Amino acid sequence: MKLSVIGCGYLGAVHASAMAELGHEVVGIDVDQAKIEQLAAGRPPFFEPGLPEILTSAGASGRLRFSTDMADVAEATVHFVAVGTPQMRDSHAADMRYVDAAIDALIPFLKEGDLVVGKSTVPVGTAARLAQKLADSGSGATLAWNPEFLREGFAVKDTIEPDRLVYGVADERAASILDEVYATALGTGTPRIVTDYATAELVKVSANAFLATKISFINAMAEIAEVTGADVSQLADAIGHDARIGRRFLNAGVGFGGGCLPKDIRAFTARAEELGRGESVAFLKEVDAINLRRRQRVVDLAVEALGGSVYNKRIAVLGVTFKPDSDDVRDSPALDVAVQLKGLGARVVSTDPQGIENARIRHPQLDYAGTADEALAGADLVVLATEWKQFRELDPVRSATLVAGASVIDGRNVLDAAAWRAAGWTYRGMGRP
C-alpha cells in the first residue's frame, strides 16, 4: 500500500520505517529539514535499538523516503498522523496545535476515499472533532484512530509485532483498510479490537494511567517499608506471584519519567476535569505526587549519606535518561536528581551510554563524563539513577578502588546489596533495609 506518515519524531520515524520494512511504500513528512536529511541518510536523530537497521534496509529498497513537502503525500491513500502532543506550558492539558496543524496542512492533498489515521495520544473527543473537520473540508477522506503502544527501547518490535491492534472507526471500510496495512501482524494472530473513536482514544491514556498507578503503588509501599524496616523488593516478589497483580512494573525506585507517562496522566486528569468528571481520576494526582516524591527521596538519601550536606562533595550520578536503551531525557528522574544535587552545591558528574548530549542541551551547568570510570573517579558518593546494563554489572570491588568514599545509593534497586556491602560499600536502596 502507499502510505504517508505526518510527523517524523520518535513515533513517526519508527512507524514509517517499520511499515516500509513490511513492504508498503511510505513517505515520511516533517517540517524539520535537518531531521528529514538525517532520516533520508539512514541516520535516526535519536537512539532506538534496531531502528538504524530497518531505516537503512527500507531506504535501500526504495520503499521509504522522507520530505518536508506535504504535496508528496498525494499518491498515498492512508495517512498516519504521528505528531507530538506535549504538555502545555501553562496547564496540564495536552497541546493540540501540532495535531491540528498537521490535519490542516494535509487536507488540501486528500482525495476521495483516503483514510487519515491518528496515532498521536490525544484527549478523548479529539477524533470526533477531527472527523467533522475532514467531513466539512469536502475532501472525501475519512478518519480512524489507531493508538500506538510503543515502549522506548523496544519500539521496532512493538510496531512490527504489536501485542494488540486497536481501531477506532466510524465504518467497516476503515477497519478493512487498516487490516490491509497490518496484514502481517494479523496473520500471526495479533488481537484486533474494533471500536469507536472515544474508546480508542481512551485505550492509550488509560493504559498509561494504569501503569503509572502500578509503579507509584509500589513506590508508596517503599515509603512504608523505609519506616518499618521491610524490604519492598521482597514484598513485590511476594504479591507479584498473585496472577491478579503480576510482578511487572512493581519495581520500586526513583520513579517513572519520559515523554509519555507523566504528561499523559496529567493531560488525562485535565480532560476529565473539562468533562466534569475530575473526581473519577483524581487519584492520578496522587500517583504523580508519589512519583515526584521518590526523586526527592534520592536527594534526601544523598544528604544523609554525606553527613547532612552535599556542598562541595563530588557525586557521580550514573544515568541521565529516563530509562535504559534510550537517549530520551524528557522528564527524566535521573537528570532531575542530578540537577537538584547541583542546586544544593554538590559537584555532580553525570554519565550515560546514550543520553549525555541531550542532557547537556537541557542542563549545561552539569559536568558530564564519557564513562562510568571517569564519573566514579574521586567520588564521595555514587547514585545509580538509570538501570543501564553497564551500571547494573559494575564490579563493586573494582569500583571501590576508584572512589574517594565507598557509598552508593541504588535508585533502581538493581544492585546486589550483599555483594556491594561485602566489598566495603555503604549501600542504600529504595525501600530496602
C-alpha positions in Angstrom: 0.0 0.0 0.0 1.0 3.6 -0.4 1.2 5.3 3.0 2.3 8.7 4.4 3.4 9.4 7.9 3.0 13.0 9.1 5.5 13.8 11.8 8.8 12.0 11.9 9.7 12.2 15.5 10.1 9.2 17.7 6.7 7.6 16.9 6.6 8.7 13.2 10.1 7.7 12.2 9.7 4.2 13.7 6.3 3.8 12.2 7.4 4.9 8.7 10.4 2.7 8.8 8.6 -0.4 10.1 5.7 0.0 7.6 8.3 0.2 4.7 10.1 -2.8 6.1 6.9 -4.7 5.9 6.5 -4.0 2.2 4.5 -0.8 2.0 5.6 2.3 0.0 6.0 5.1 2.6 6.7 8.8 2.6 7.5 10.5 5.9 6.8 14.2 6.2 8.2 16.6 8.7 8.8 20.4 8.9 12.2 19.9 10.4 14.6 19.9 7.4 17.6 18.7 9.5 15.7 15.8 10.8 14.5 14.8 7.3 18.0 15.0 6.0 19.3 12.7 8.8 16.5 10.1 8.2 17.0 10.2 4.4 20.7 9.4 5.0 19.7 6.5 7.2 20.7 8.2 10.5 18.0 8.3 13.2 18.0 11.6 15.1 17.5 9.7 18.3 18.7 6.4 19.8 16.4 3.4 19.4 17.8 -0.2 19.1 17.0 -1.8 15.7 15.9 1.4 14.0 19.1 2.2 12.1 18.9 -1.3 10.5 15.3 -1.1 9.3 15.8 2.6 8.3 18.7 1.6 6.1 17.1 -1.5 4.7 13.8 0.2 3.9 15.6 3.2 2.3 17.7 0.9 0.2 14.7 -0.9 -1.1 13.2 2.3 -2.5 10.0 1.9 -0.4 10.9 4.6 2.1 11.6 8.3 1.5 11.3 11.5 3.5 10.3 15.0 2.6 9.4 18.4 4.0 6.8 19.0 1.2 3.3 17.9 2.1 2.4 17.7 -1.6 4.5 14.5 -1.6 1.6 12.6 0.2 -0.5 12.9 -3.0 -0.1 9.3 -4.1 -0.7 7.8 -0.7 -4.1 6.6 0.3 -3.6 6.1 4.0 -2.1 8.9 6.0 -0.8 8.4 9.6 -0.7 11.4 11.8 2.1 10.9 14.4 2.9 14.4 15.7 3.6 15.2 19.3 1.0 16.3 21.9 3.3 17.8 24.6 2.0 19.3 27.9 1.0 22.9 27.6 3.3 25.4 29.4 0.5 27.0 31.4 -1.6 23.9 32.3 -1.6 20.1 32.5 -3.6 19.8 29.3 -2.2 18.4 26.0 -1.1 20.9 23.4 -3.1 20.1 20.3 -1.6 22.7 18.0 0.6 20.2 16.2 -2.2 17.7 15.5 -4.5 20.4 14.2 -1.7 21.9 12.1 -0.9 18.5 10.6 -4.6 17.9 9.6 -5.0 21.4 8.2 -1.8 21.0 6.1 -2.9 17.5 4.9 -6.5 18.4 3.9 -5.6 20.1 0.5 -3.9 16.9 -0.7 -6.5 14.4 0.3 -8.6 12.5 -2.2 -11.9 10.8 -2.2 -11.6 7.5 -0.3 -8.4 8.4 1.5 -8.1 7.3 5.2 -6.5 9.6 7.8 -5.3 7.6 10.8 -4.5 9.3 14.0 -1.7 7.7 16.1 -0.9 10.6 18.4 -2.0 10.4 22.0 -4.9 12.9 22.3 -7.6 13.9 24.8 -10.8 11.9 24.3 -13.1 13.8 21.9 -10.4 14.9 19.6 -11.1 12.2 16.9 -14.8 13.2 16.7 -13.7 16.8 16.2 -11.2 16.0 13.6 -13.6 13.6 11.7 -16.0 16.5 11.5 -13.2 18.8 10.2 -12.5 16.3 7.4 -16.2 16.0 6.6 -16.5 19.8 6.4 -13.5 20.0 4.1 -15.2 18.2 1.3 -12.1 16.1 0.6 -13.9 12.8 0.7 -11.4 11.4 3.2 -12.5 9.7 6.5 -10.8 9.3 9.9 -9.7 6.3 12.0 -7.9 6.4 15.4 -5.2 3.8 15.8 -3.3 4.4 19.1 0.3 3.3 19.5 1.7 1.3 22.4 5.4 1.6 21.9 8.0 1.0 24.6 11.2 3.0 24.1 14.0 0.5 23.6 11.5 -2.0 22.0 9.7 0.3 19.6 10.7 -1.5 16.4 9.5 -4.9 17.7 6.3 -3.3 19.1 5.5 -1.8 15.7 6.2 -4.9 13.6 4.9 -7.4 16.2 2.3 -5.4 18.3 0.6 -7.1 21.3 -2.7 -5.7 20.1 -4.2 -3.5 17.4 -6.9 -1.1 18.3 -9.1 0.6 15.5 -11.3 3.5 16.4 -13.5 3.7 13.3 -16.8 5.1 12.1 -17.4 2.3 9.5 -16.2 -1.1 8.4 -14.5 0.2 5.4 -11.9 2.0 7.5 -11.3 -1.2 9.5 -10.8 -3.2 6.3 -8.2 -0.7 5.1 -6.3 -1.0 8.4 -6.5 -4.7 8.1 -4.5 -4.4 4.8 -2.0 -2.1 6.4 -1.4 -4.6 9.3 -1.9 -7.8 7.4 1.5 -9.2 8.5 0.7 -8.7 12.2 -2.8 -10.0 11.9 -1.5 -13.1 10.0 0.5 -14.0 13.1 -2.6 -13.8 15.4 -2.2 -10.3 16.8 -5.5 -9.5 18.6 -7.6 -6.9 16.8 -10.1 -4.7 18.6 -12.5 -2.6 16.5 -14.3 0.1 18.5 -15.5 3.8 18.3 -13.3 6.9 18.4 -13.7 7.7 22.1 -12.8 4.2 23.3 -9.7 4.0 21.0 -8.6 7.4 22.4 -9.1 6.2 26.0 -7.2 2.9 25.5 -3.8 4.6 25.3 -4.3 7.1 28.2 -5.9 4.6 30.4 -3.2 2.0 29.8 -0.6 4.6 30.7 -2.6 5.7 33.7 -2.7 2.1 34.9 1.0 1.5 34.5 1.8 4.8 36.3 -0.5 3.8 39.1 1.1 0.4 39.5 4.6 2.0 39.7 3.5 4.6 42.1 1.8 2.0 44.3 5.0 0.0 44.8 6.8 3.3 45.5 4.2 4.2 48.1 4.9 0.8 49.7 8.6 1.6 49.6 7.8 4.7 51.6 6.2 2.5 54.2 9.0 0.0 54.1 11.5 2.7 54.8 10.0 3.5 58.1 9.2 -0.1 59.2 12.4 -1.9 58.1 10.6 -4.0 55.5 12.1 -4.9 52.1 10.0 -3.6 49.2 11.7 -5.8 46.7 10.7 -9.0 48.6 7.3 -7.5 49.1 6.9 -7.0 45.3 8.1 -10.6 44.7 5.5 -11.9 47.1 2.5 -10.0 45.8 3.7 -10.4 42.2 3.0 -14.1 42.4 -0.7 -13.3 42.6 -1.8 -13.7 39.0 -4.3 -10.9 39.5 -1.4 -8.5 40.3 1.7 -9.7 38.4 5.3 -8.8 39.0 5.9 -6.5 36.1 6.0 -2.8 36.8 6.4 -3.5 40.5 9.9 -2.2 40.8 10.4 0.5 43.4 12.9 3.2 42.8 13.3 6.8 41.7 10.1 6.7 39.7 8.9 7.0 36.1 9.6 9.7 33.5 9.9 10.2 29.8 7.7 11.9 27.2 4.6 9.7 27.8 3.6 8.6 31.3 4.0 11.9 33.2 2.4 14.2 30.6 -0.3 11.6 29.6 -1.7 11.2 33.2 -1.7 15.0 33.7 -3.5 15.5 30.4 -6.0 12.8 31.2 -6.7 14.5 34.5 -7.1 17.8 32.8 -9.5 16.4 30.2 -11.6 14.6 32.9 -12.0 17.9 34.7 -13.1 19.6 31.4 -15.7 16.9 31.1 -16.9 17.5 34.6 -15.6 14.1 35.9 -12.4 15.2 37.5 -13.2 13.2 40.6 -13.1 10.0 38.6 -9.3 10.2 38.0 -8.4 12.5 41.0 -6.2 9.6 42.3 -3.9 10.3 39.4 -2.8 13.5 41.0 -1.5 11.4 44.0 0.1 9.0 41.6 2.0 11.9 40.1 2.9 13.3 43.6 4.2 9.9 44.8 6.4 9.7 41.6 7.9 13.1 42.2 8.5 12.4 45.9 10.8 9.5 45.0 13.2 11.8 43.3 13.3 14.0 46.4 13.9 10.8 48.4 17.1 10.1 46.5 18.3 13.6 47.1 17.5 13.2 50.9 19.4 10.0 51.0 22.4 11.7 49.4 22.3 14.4 52.0 22.1 11.8 54.8 24.9 9.7 53.3 27.2 12.7 53.2 26.6 13.7 56.8 23.9 16.3 56.4 25.3 18.3 53.5 26.3 17.7 49.9 28.0 21.1 49.5 31.3 20.8 47.5 31.1 17.0 47.6 31.7 15.1 44.3 28.7 12.9 43.4 28.7 10.5 40.5 25.2 10.1 39.0 25.0 7.0 36.8 22.4 7.7 34.2 20.6 10.7 32.7 18.0 9.1 30.6 14.6 8.2 32.0 15.1 4.5 31.1 17.9 2.3 29.7 18.2 1.7 25.9 17.1 5.2 25.1 18.6 8.7 24.8 15.4 10.4 26.0 15.9 12.8 28.9 12.4 14.2 28.9 11.1 14.4 32.5 14.0 12.1 33.5 14.1 11.3 37.2 17.9 10.7 36.9 18.5 14.1 35.4 16.2 15.8 37.9 18.1 14.2 40.8 21.4 15.4 39.3 20.1 19.0 38.9 18.7 19.0 42.5 22.0 17.9 43.9 23.8 20.5 41.8 21.4 23.1 43.3 22.5 22.1 46.8 26.1 22.8 45.9 27.4 19.3 45.0 30.0 18.8 42.3 27.8 16.5 40.2 29.4 14.4 37.4 26.8 12.5 35.3 27.4 9.8 32.8 25.2 7.8 30.4 25.8 5.5 27.4 23.5 7.5 25.1 21.9 10.5 26.8 24.8 12.9 27.5 24.3 15.2 24.5 20.6 15.6 25.1 21.2 16.2 28.8 23.9 18.8 28.0 21.5 20.7 25.9 18.9 20.9 28.7 21.3 21.3 31.6 24.7 22.6 30.5 25.5 23.5 34.1 26.2 19.9 35.0 29.5 18.1 34.4 29.5 15.0 32.2 31.8 12.1 31.9 32.1 9.7 29.0 32.4 6.6 31.1 31.4 5.3 34.4 35.1 5.1 35.5 35.5 8.8 34.8 32.4 9.6 36.8 33.4 7.4 39.7 37.0 8.8 40.0 37.3 10.6 43.3 33.5 10.5 44.0 32.4 10.9 47.6 29.0 9.3 46.7 27.7 7.2 43.8 24.0 7.4 42.8 22.7 4.8 40.3 19.8 6.6 38.7 19.1 4.7 35.4 19.4 0.9 35.2 21.6 0.6 32.2 23.2 -2.9 31.9 26.7 -1.3 32.2 25.8 0.2 35.6 24.0 -2.9 36.9 27.1 -5.0 36.1 29.7 -2.7 37.7 32.2 -4.7 39.8 31.9 -3.4 43.4 35.4 -4.4 44.3 37.0 -2.6 41.4 34.7 0.4 41.7 35.7 0.8 45.3 39.3 1.5 44.2 38.1 4.5 42.1 36.1 6.5 44.5 37.0 8.7 47.5 34.1 7.4 49.5 32.6 3.9 49.1 28.9 4.9 49.5 26.2 4.1 46.9 22.6 4.9 46.5 20.8 2.4 44.4 18.0 4.4 42.9 16.6 1.5 40.9 17.2 -1.4 43.3 19.1 -3.4 40.7 22.5 -3.9 42.5 23.3 -6.9 44.6 23.3 -5.2 48.0 25.1 -8.1 49.8 27.9 -8.1 47.2 28.4 -4.3 47.4 28.4 -4.3 51.2 30.9 -7.2 51.2 33.2 -5.1 49.0 33.2 -2.4 51.7 30.4 -0.1 50.4 27.7 1.6 52.4 24.6 0.6 50.4 21.3 2.4 50.4 18.3 1.2 48.3 14.8 2.5 47.8 12.6 0.8 50.4 15.2 -1.7 51.3 16.7 -2.1 54.7 
